[in-house]
Amino acid sequence: MLPREAADPRLQHAMKRVLLATIPGLAVLLWLYGWGLAINLLLAASTAVAVEALILRLRRRAVMPALSDGSALVSAALLAIALPAFCPWWLTVSATACALLFGKHLYGGVGQNPFNPAMLGYALVLVCFPHAMTQWPGLASVSLPVAMQQVFGIDFGAPLADAWSQATVLDSLRINNSLTVDELFASNPAFGHWGGKGSEWANLGFLAGGAFLLQQRIITWHAPVGLLAGLFVMGLLFWNGTGSDSNGSPLFHWLSGATVLGAFFIVTEPVSGPRTAKARLCFGAGVGILTYVIRTWGGYPDGLAFAVLLMNLGVPALDRLFPAPASAP
């Protein structure tokens, strides 16, 4: 996929299907966070379009054909989903701008990026603004004036809640040293039936979207299966029961955080990933293993973004290790 003056119809088709596939998971998240996520989506999408148009104009490239391929909107949507709902407006704008500037156009545009743009933007703001990136809302949907007041810091005369954020289930489990897993599930409102409350249903929604992408042959099964298998094996190997020092079950890790979103919408990004089936399987497995390591023993609650970027660095080695078959003469 090289940059072109006219939009590639195959790329447009794929990006439209990817956006369509996010709808089940998005519906769950919108039900949970309401206006918080909706504002994230609008800010990310408008920033993506503005930055994309500006850079294309500076590069003296045709603006409308490139904008219409949908790749910028896909990166924006994935970032809006990954960022905390009700986060400050400048955080969403910064993450989206960094994703397009440093994850895409710095390397030449569509088809040239060695790193996943959405994960690069996410990782940059996580490193630069760790406090803002860990303020996950513990609220149900709130009114639009309250959401606007929280996101933009403008007084709309709406009363704010006393507490906007709570620790995620991954954070709660990582720092827990007194309660058993069963007690955490029973007493902590962030925990649901098998994983994070709400996030377990969002993960199932993204699983439905991933199945749609597989059925449409937009992605292949290798990288998603590799990620889920790598995370499952690590979860099984280091699962030490339900005591206070437990790292959580494999099912818990599947249904918490951004696991399924990462499996079907992040590691399947074709440009920054490997070219062959075996290499994609290993790539996904590496992301799953690193995600577990960072979640359990690292300093960040999820770690998917860093795991993807680290494995992006290994793509050339994987492509050499598992080369594509030589074409027949």
TORDREN-639401 format. One record per residue (C-alpha): x, y, z; residue in three letters. Coordinates in steps of 0.5 Angstrom, whole numbers, padded with zeros to 4 digits, always signed. Each point is the difference from the previous one (the first is absolute). Layout:
<rs>
XYZALA/...
</rs>
This chain:
<rs>
+0000+0000+0000MET/+0004+0006-0003LEU/-0002+0007+0001PRO/-0004+0002-0006ARG/-0004+0006-0003GLU/-0006-0003-0001ALA/-0004-0004+0006ALA/+0002-0008-0001ASP/-0007-0003+0000PRO/+0002-0006+0004ARG/+0003+0004+0005LEU/-0007+0004+0001GLN/-0004-0007+0000HIS/+0005-0002+0005ALA/-0001+0006+0005MET/-0007+0000-0001LYS/-0001-0007+0002ARG/+0005+0001+0006VAL/-0004+0006+0002LEU/-0007-0004+0000LEU/+0003-0005+0004ALA/+0001+0004+0006THR/-0007+0002+0001ILE/-0002-0006+0004PRO/+0006+0002+0005GLY/-0001+0007-0001LEU/-0008-0001+0002ALA/+0002-0003+0007VAL/+0005+0005+0001LEU/-0005+0006-0002LEU/-0005-0003+0005TRP/+0005+0000+0006LEU/+0003+0007-0001TYR/-0005+0003-0005GLY/+0002+0007-0001TRP/+0007-0001+0002GLY/+0002-0005-0006LEU/-0004+0004-0005ALA/+0004+0006+0002ILE/+0006-0004-0001ASN/-0002-0002-0007LEU/-0002+0007-0002LEU/+0007+0003+0002LEU/+0004-0006-0003ALA/-0003+0000-0006ALA/+0000+0007-0001SER/+0007+0001+0002THR/+0002-0006-0005ALA/-0003+0003-0006VAL/+0003+0007+0001ALA/+0007-0002+0002VAL/-0001-0005-0006GLU/-0002+0006-0005ALA/+0005+0004+0003LEU/+0006-0005-0001ILE/-0002-0002-0007LEU/-0001+0008-0002ARG/+0007+0001+0003LEU/+0003-0006-0004ARG/-0004+0003-0007ARG/-0004-0007+0000ARG/-0007+0000-0002ALA/-0004+0001+0006VAL/-0007-0003-0001MET/+0002-0007-0004PRO/+0005-0001+0006ALA/-0006+0002+0005LEU/-0005-0005-0003SER/+0004-0006+0001ASP/-0002+0000+0008GLY/+0006-0002+0003SER/+0001+0006+0004ALA/-0007-0001+0003LEU/+0001-0007+0002VAL/+0006+0002+0004SER/-0004+0006+0003ALA/-0005-0005+0002ALA/+0004-0005+0003LEU/+0004+0005+0004LEU/-0007+0003+0002ALA/-0002-0007+0003ILE/+0007-0001+0003ALA/+0000+0007+0004LEU/-0004+0001+0006PRO/-0007+0003-0001ALA/+0000+0007+0003PHE/+0007+0001-0001CYS/+0002+0007-0001PRO/-0001+0002-0007TRP/+0007+0002-0001TRP/+0002-0007+0001LEU/-0004-0003-0005THR/+0002+0005-0005VAL/+0008-0001+0002SER/-0001-0007-0001ALA/-0003+0000-0007THR/+0005+0005-0002ALA/+0006-0004+0002CYS/-0003-0006-0003ALA/-0001+0003-0007LEU/+0007+0004+0000LEU/+0004-0005+0003PHE/-0003-0006-0001GLY/-0002+0001-0007LYS/+0003+0006-0004HIS/+0007+0000+0003LEU/+0001-0006-0004TYR/-0003+0002-0007GLY/-0008-0001+0002GLY/-0004-0006-0002VAL/+0003-0007-0001GLY/+0007+0003+0003GLN/-0001+0000+0008ASN/+0004-0005+0004PRO/-0004+0001+0006PHE/-0007+0000+0001ASN/-0002+0007+0000PRO/-0006-0001+0005ALA/+0005-0003+0005MET/+0005+0005-0001LEU/-0004+0005+0002GLY/-0003-0003+0006TYR/+0007-0002+0002ALA/+0002+0007-0001LEU/-0005+0003+0005VAL/+0000-0005+0005LEU/+0008+0001+0001VAL/-0001+0008+0000CYS/-0007+0000+0004PHE/+0000-0006+0004PRO/-0005+0003+0005HIS/-0005+0002-0005ALA/+0000-0006-0003MET/-0001-0004+0006THR/-0007+0004+0002GLN/-0005-0005-0003TRP/-0007+0001+0002PRO/-0004-0003+0005GLY/-0006+0003-0002LEU/-0006-0002-0004ALA/-0002+0004-0006SER/-0001+0008+0002VAL/-0004+0006-0003SER/+0004+0003-0006LEU/+0001+0007+0004PRO/+0004-0004+0006VAL/+0004-0004-0005ALA/+0002+0006-0004MET/+0001+0004+0007GLN/+0005-0006+0001GLN/+0003-0001-0006VAL/+0001+0008-0002PHE/+0001+0003+0007GLY/-0006+0005-0002ILE/-0005+0001+0005ASP/-0007-0002-0003PHE/-0003+0001+0007GLY/-0001-0007+0001ALA/+0002-0004+0007PRO/+0006-0004-0001LEU/+0000-0007+0004ALA/+0005+0000+0006ASP/+0004-0006-0003ALA/+0001-0001-0008TRP/+0005-0006+0000SER/+0002-0006+0003GLN/+0005-0005-0001ALA/-0001-0005-0005THR/+0000-0008+0001VAL/+0007-0001-0003LEU/+0002+0006+0005ASP/-0004-0003+0006SER/+0003-0007-0001LEU/+0007+0002-0001ARG/+0000+0004+0006ILE/-0004-0004+0005ASN/+0004-0004+0005ASN/-0006-0001+0005SER/-0006-0003-0003LEU/-0002-0006-0004THR/-0002+0000-0007VAL/-0007-0002+0002ASP/+0000+0006+0005GLU/+0002+0005-0005LEU/-0005-0003-0005PHE/-0005+0001+0006ALA/+0002+0007+0003SER/+0003+0004-0006ASN/-0005+0003-0004PRO/+0005+0000-0006ALA/+0000-0008+0000PHE/-0006-0003-0004GLY/-0001-0008-0001HIS/+0006-0002-0003TRP/+0004+0006-0002GLY/-0001+0008+0001GLY/-0007+0002+0001LYS/-0002+0003-0007GLY/+0007-0002-0003SER/-0002-0007-0001GLU/-0006+0001-0004TRP/+0004+0005-0004ALA/+0005-0005-0001ASN/-0006-0005-0003LEU/-0002+0006-0004GLY/+0006+0000-0003PHE/+0001-0007-0001LEU/-0007+0000-0004ALA/+0003+0006-0004GLY/+0007-0004-0001GLY/-0004-0006-0003ALA/-0003+0004-0005PHE/+0006+0002-0002LEU/+0003-0007-0001LEU/-0007-0002-0004GLN/+0001+0006-0004GLN/+0008-0002-0001ARG/+0002+0007+0002ILE/+0005-0003+0005ILE/+0003-0007+0001THR/-0001-0004+0006TRP/+0008-0001+0001HIS/+0001+0006+0004ALA/-0006+0000+0005PRO/+0001-0007+0001VAL/+0007+0001+0002GLY/-0002+0006+0005LEU/-0005-0004+0003LEU/+0004-0006+0001ALA/+0006+0003+0002GLY/-0004+0004+0006LEU/-0004-0007+0002PHE/+0007-0004+0000VAL/+0003+0006+0005MET/-0006+0000+0004GLY/-0001-0007+0001LEU/+0008-0001+0001LEU/+0000+0006+0006PHE/-0007-0001+0002TRP/+0001-0001+0008ASN/-0008-0002+0002GLY/-0004+0005+0003THR/+0004+0003+0006GLY/+0002+0007+0001SER/+0006-0001-0004ASP/-0003-0003-0006SER/+0001+0003-0007ASN/-0007-0001-0003GLY/-0002-0006-0004SER/+0001-0001-0007PRO/-0008+0002-0001LEU/+0001+0006+0004PHE/+0006+0003-0004HIS/-0004-0002-0007TRP/-0006+0004+0003LEU/+0003+0006+0003SER/+0004+0006-0003GLY/+0000+0001-0008ALA/+0002-0008-0001THR/-0005-0001-0005VAL/+0000+0007-0004LEU/+0008-0001+0000GLY/-0001-0007-0003ALA/-0005+0001-0006PHE/+0001+0008-0001PHE/+0008+0001+0002ILE/+0004-0005-0001VAL/-0003-0002-0007THR/+0002+0007-0003GLU/+0003-0002-0006PRO/+0006+0005-0002VAL/+0003-0001+0007SER/-0001-0007+0001GLY/+0004-0006-0003PRO/-0002-0003-0007ARG/+0000-0007+0000THR/-0005-0004+0004ALA/+0005-0004+0005LYS/+0003+0007+0001ALA/-0007+0003+0002ARG/-0001-0006+0005LEU/+0007+0002+0003CYS/-0001+0007+0000PHE/-0007-0001+0004GLY/+0003-0005+0005ALA/+0005+0005+0002GLY/-0005+0006+0001VAL/-0004-0005+0004GLY/+0006-0002+0004ILE/+0003+0007+0001LEU/-0007+0003+0002THR/+0000-0005+0006TYR/+0007+0002+0002VAL/-0002+0007+0000ILE/-0007-0001+0003ARG/+0003-0004+0006THR/+0007+0002+0001TRP/+0001+0007-0003GLY/-0002+0007+0002GLY/-0006+0001-0005TYR/-0007-0003+0001PRO/-0001-0003-0007ASP/+0006+0000-0004GLY/-0003-0002-0007LEU/+0003+0006-0003ALA/+0007-0001+0002PHE/-0001-0007-0002ALA/-0002+0002-0007VAL/+0005+0005-0001LEU/+0006-0005+0003LEU/-0002-0005-0005MET/-0001+0005-0006ASN/+0008+0000+0001LEU/+0000-0007-0001GLY/-0004+0000-0006VAL/+0007+0000-0005PRO/+0003-0006+0004ALA/-0007-0004-0001LEU/+0000+0001-0007ASP/+0007-0002-0001ARG/-0002-0006+0005LEU/-0006-0002-0004PHE/+0001+0003-0007PRO/-0006-0001-0005ALA/+0001-0005-0005PRO/+0004+0001-0007ALA/-0005+0002-0006SER/+0000-0005-0005ALA/+0004+0002-0006PRO/
</rs>
